[in-house]
Amino acid sequence: VAVPEEKVREAEKHLQETRRSAATEELINRLFGLEPSHDLFDITCLSFNAALEKKYKKEFVFVSPLGWGRWHLKTILNSFLDELPLAASPARLPETETTEKPQLSTFHEFPLKIYLTWREVLSGGVRVPRSLNKELSHAREYTFLDAEENKSYTVFYYPTGCFLGLKEFFLVNNIPQGTSLTLERKGPGQFNFWLKKSKKKISVPQLNYNPAEDRFTSPGAEAFTFALPNKIIFLEKETLAQLLSLNEQREDRDLHDLLVLIFQNFSLESDGHSLHFLRAYHLVDVLKQTTQEDVETTLLNSPEFSTSEKKKGIFFYQEPRKAIEEVRPELPIEAGEAPALEAPEEAVLEGALPEEEIEREEILPPVPIQIAPAVEKVKVELPPAKEKPVRKKKPKVEGERGPRPRKSERRVIEERIELAEGEQEALAAVKEKEEAEEEIAAREKKEEPKPAAAKEITFGGLFAEKLKT
């Protein structure tokens, strides 16, 4: 079926007036006066779709595959982004090699939990991970159903990875930054969504947006809402004031430099300049638009940042150190002074170690250097076998306290005393054994001469004397 150009222009005018998408069935009924029951209805719908897709694809965009499809004007669809925070130019990515890919920011299925940023709140939009773009790109128009209020909203998906169309909902409910919004897919073009709420209203700060300068400002006003933001991600009033003061420092900075600026000002110094990557993302996004994936990727591939092994999502920041010649200049070695017992490689690496590791190396001296000479000294200076070793004490001036020996020296002294005492005990045992043997030998020697004859003589003499009497 031929589709005259005037029919196409009539459809274009209708879409401009309503600023809403229209189903192919609706346009065919309006333009050609055909009902769905008509024999030519289906073939006319097919011909109309083919004409718009081939001849008029610069003006029209196919937004939904439901039924015979839905159409909208590209100019109107793109105009929804005008002057919104989500339409601002993104932060420049650093020119570094990407060796590690994001893990915490990659999602491949629904339901999906999203923590709204200030750009999303003031745009009435929801950003989704790029990993879901393929699944969502088959359509541009979706229906979001508020599961609690049972109210539906028409939203549009953009290839940049965001939905637009919830501005009215955000304004009515005073949705703050950091609010948890969950998306659950219910059909090809439909999602259910809900927010995490509190039982009582809470006070939250408000921000305004200047699209000409891509800058957020604080009017100083507050709003009350039942929406409950995440405690870790939520930016308090004081934090926002400090963050907005950094707007002048954001120019000519890429995402890496912006993250360094954020960690220097908002990380916990007491915990090794630590910060959760989602909070860092929400902070950076106020200064310059970015994505959750880009923030995690930049943190993973920058040497200044390291991940926590115990706490998921926590990153540490350490400022790059200067060369060791600048930090600790070499001192000239005087004549007769022994060089340090340190390998050249270890000396160079010491400047690159964190402060905690350097202190740990100073507190715990290397075992082989101190213990080996001490043991050898014990063997050489052992006291004579039968003499009790005497500990020589260094005379101290009254009121003066001598330096405390190191742990290794005390250990050597204890080992020397134990060896000496053990040797003395062994010698005493040998001596006791020898004395016992000598005593037994002497006793046996005394018992050897048996005075039998003498006893007989003595016995006979006595008997004779009794006979005499």
Buried (B, 14 or more C-beta within 10 A) or exposed (E): EEBEEEBBEEBBEBBEEEEEBBBBBBBBBBBBEBEEEBEEBBEBBEBBBEBBBEEBEEBBBBBBEBEBBBBBBEEBBEEBBEEBBBBBEEBBBBEEEEEEEBEBBBBEEBEBEBBBBBBBBBBBBBBBBBBBEEEBEEBBBBBBBBBEEEEEBEBBBBEBBBBBBBBEBBEEBBBBBBBBBBBBBEEEBBBBBBBBBEEEEBEBBBBEBEEEEBBBEBEEEBBEBBBBBBEEBBBEEEBBEEBBEBBEEBEEBBBBBBBBBBBEBBBEEEEBBBBBBBBBBBBBBBBBBBBBBBBBBBBBBBEBBBBBEEEEBBBBBBEEEEEBEEEEEEEEEEEEEEEEEEEEEEEEEBBEBEEEEEEEEEEEBEEEEBBEEBEEEBEEEEBEEEEEBEEEEEEEEEEEEEEEEEEBEEBBEEBBEEBBEEBBEEEEEEEEEEEEEEEEEEEEEEEEEEEEEEEEEEEEEEEEEEEEE
